[in-house]
Amino acid sequence: MKKPDVYLYGVIVATTSFMLKEFLVPDEYSELEGRFRLPGGETGTCASVLSSLGVSSAIDGNHIGYETAPLIRKYYADKSVSLDCLYFDDSYEGLEDYVIISGSDRTPMGTFGHFYAEGRRWNKPDEEMIKCCAAAAIDPFFPEDSRLAAEYCVKHGKPYVTIDCRHDSYIHRHAAVSVISGECFANSYTGQSRENIIPLFMENGGLTIITNGSRPLLYGRNGVVKQFEPYKVKVASTLGAGDSFKAGAVYGLLKGMSDEQLVSFASACAAAAISEFPLPLNLPTLEKIEKIRGGAER
């Protein structure tokens, strides 16, 4: 593959998803309508969506173990996603998660606590790859190394998208686009409103977007806050919605979209993602996204 358009640094996992007719009720039987084991994670899903949109990427982050390597290699074999930065560890099982899904409800499970507790199993960011790409996306899950990726972007003048960073972090301050999910907001800014928090983000950094599920999101920069009503679609599963929104933001950044255009495109990308299941086998396309932007009920 030629030099990638985007360098993606973060989490790549194998995700087993269980689609249920109705969500779990203690001590009651639940009918399983589908089970899939496919690549996932914030960076893994972002790369998949970008490939579907015609954007090439190099993915980097956590080590890939022997249980997950065959799946990762096979899935990305026909996509514009380079695995050259990844470290494949034959002595390590690999990082997986499991998600129970029923429509808009989902519960993820995994061993991420154990992953971080057992020692370093991720790469340092690849400066040379950052140097040759047009843009990057950085997940903040590998503390000092995620910051180092941001420092490399700053050093080489590469704009980047990030997610779920605090307003006072280095990664947010230097990001071209910073997306804050509802989960991050609830965990880091308990008891505060989005309206009161977004000015803190806009004091530093570029475009800040605070999502809110199917409810209106806030976005802005330079002290000007705007609101956007997400596109309405029939929800098959919300798994990967945030990762697809991030991918849409990366695409918008690469294409030089205005803030309004980028938010609209990213929102439609997420809407396309949640309208079908499983996401890795039904990726958003430019045609689907433009159809949603042009005709979906708002």
N, C-alpha and C positions, 0 to 999 in steps of 0.2 A: 504494500500500500504506500502511496505517496505520503509526503508530510501531512499529518492530520490537520483539519481545520481547528479542532478543539482538543485541549488536554483536560481530562476529567480525573480528579483526585478525590477518592472517597471509598465508599463501601460497595463491594461486589459480592453477592451471596447466591446460594441456591435457595429458592423459595418454594416450599410445598404449600399449595393453597387448597383448601377444602371448601367447596361451594355447597351450602345447605339450603334445603327448601325453606326452612324456618330456623331462626337462630336458636342456639342451645338453651335448653331449660333443664335445670338440675333434675336428675333421676328420670328424665323423659327421653324417649327415642327420637333421634333426628335423622331424616332421610338425606343421604349424601347424593347430590346431583352431579358432582364432578370433582376430580382430584387431579392436580397438575404439579409437576416439579420442573421449574423453569428458572432461568437467571433472574435475579432481582437485586435489591439494594438501591440506595439513592443514585449511586454512580452507574451501576449496571443497567438500571431502567432508563436513566437519562441517555446513556449511550445507545440503547436500543431504539428509543424514540427519535433521537437525532439522526440515526442511520436511515430510518424510514422517511425522514424529511430531507434526505440528500446531503447530510452533513457528516463528514468523516471525523473520527475521534480516536484518541489513544487513552485507554483506561489504566488507572494506576491506583494503588491503595493497599488493602489487606492482602496477605498471602493467600494463595489458592491451594487448597489441600487435595489429597488424592481422591476423596469422595466427590468433590465438586468439580475438579478439573475436566473430566470428560464432558460433562454437561456444558460448562463454559466454552470449551473449545468447539464443540459441535454447534452450539447455538449461534456463535458469532462467526462461524466459518464463511457464511455467505453474506455477511454484513460489513459495512465500511467502518469496522471497529478493530483497531490494532490492540493485540494482547502483548506486544513486545515489552512493555514496561512491567508486566506482572511477574511475580516470583511464584513459581510452582514448587511446593514443598511436599515431597513424597513421604515425609515422616509425620505429616499433620493431616487430620481428617478434613479440615476446611470449615468455613463458617456457613451455617444454614439457619434459616428461620422458617416458621410455620404459621399460617394465617387461616383462621376460620372466618368464613364470609357468608353473609346472607343479605343481599341487596346493599344498602348503605351502611349496614352494621358489619364490623369486623373486629377480630381480636388477634393481635400478633403474639407469637411466643418465640423464644429462642434462648441462646446461651451467651448473650453479649456481655453480661456481667463477668462470666467466666473468661470470655475472650480477652477482655481488658485486664483481668487479674492475673492471667497466666504468663504475662510477659509480652514483649513486643513481637507482634506478628503482622507488621505492615512495613511497606517501603518508605524510604525518604522520597520526597518529590523529585522528579527528574528535571533538573534545570535545563538541560539541552532540549528536551521535548517542549518545555514551556517556551523556550527561546524561539523555536521554529513554528509554533502554532499561531493562529490569529487571535484566539481568545481561550479562556479557561473557565472551568467551574470547580470550585473548591468546597468540599464538605468539611465542617469543623470538628470531625470526630477523632482526629489523631493529633491531639493538642499542639505541641510545639512544631510538629511536622506540617500540620495544616497551615499554621502561621508561616512556616518557611516557604510553603508553596505560594502563599500570598506575597511574601517578600520577593520571591523570584519574579512574580508577575509585575510587581512594582519596578523592580530593577530593570526588566527588559521591556517595560511599557506595554504589557499585555492586559487588556481589560478582562475582568472575570465576574462571574455570577457566584453568589454564595447563598446558603440557606441557614436559618436558625442560629444566627450569631447574636450575641448581646450587642447593644448599641455602643458600648464602650470598648469593644474588641478591635484589635488591629485589622482583622479580616474584614469586618464590616466597614471600618473607616476608609479602607482603600478599594472597596468593591464598586464596580460599575453598577451592579444590580444586587440588592440584598433582599431575599424573600424570607419572611417570618411566618411560620405556620401557626395554626391555632394551638397545636400541642406545645410548641416552644413558648408561645405567649402565655399559656396557662401555667407552665412550669416555672418560667423565669420572671413573670410579671404578675404574680397572683394578686388579685384584688384591685388591679388597675385597669383602666379602659384603654382600648386601642387609640381612641382620640387623644388621650393624655400622654400616651407612650410614643406615638409616631414623631412628635417634635424632637424627642431625644435622639432618634435615629437620624433625623434630617439635619441635625447639627453637624454631623460628620457623614462622609460617604456620598454615594451617588443616588440612584433611584432606590427608594425603599418601598416594598410592597408587603403589607400585612394581610394575609389571607384569612378567610373566616368560613371555610366550607362552602355551603351553598348560599350563604348570606353575603351582603355587600362587602367588598374588600376595600381597604384604604391604600392609597399610594401617593407618593409625592417626593419632592426634593426642593431645596432652597426655601423651605418654610411654607410652601404651597401644598396643601393637602387636598386630594381629590378622592372621589368614591367611584367604584365600578360595580355594577350588578353582574354577577357571574351568569354565563349562559345556562339555560335550563335544558336538560336532557333527561331521558329515562335512564335511571342508574342501574347498571348491571352489577358493578362492584366499584368501591372507591379505592381499592388497592392500586397504588401507583399514581394516584391523582397528583400529589405534591411533586413527585419526581417528574411527571410529565409537564407540570406547570414550570418547573425549573428548566426542562429541556426547551420549552417554548420561549422562555426568557433568554436562554443562550442563543436560540435561533434569531430572536429579535435583535439581540445585541450584535450578532454577526452581520445582520442585514441592515444595520443602521436605522432601525425603526425609532420613531418618536416614543416618548414614555406612554402615551395613550395607545399607540399602535402595538407596542410591546405587551402591555397589560391585556389588551384585547386578544392578541394572538396567543399568549400564554394561557389565558382563561379558556379559550376555545380548544387549545391543545389538551388541557386537563379534562374538559367536557367530552372530547372525543375519546379520551382514555377510559373514562368511567362508563361510557355507554356500551362497552363490550367486555366480555370476559372469556378467557384470561388475556390480560393486556399484552404479554410478550408475543402472543400469536395473533393479535388483532391491533396492531400498532396504529396510532394516529397517522394520517397522511395529510399532505397539503390540501388535497381535494376535500377530505372530511372536515378539516379545520375551517376552510373557507366557506363550506356549505353551512356550518354552524354559525359562523360570523355573519353570514348573509341572510340566513333565514330562520334561525332558532328563536323560539319564544323567549323574551327577556323579562 
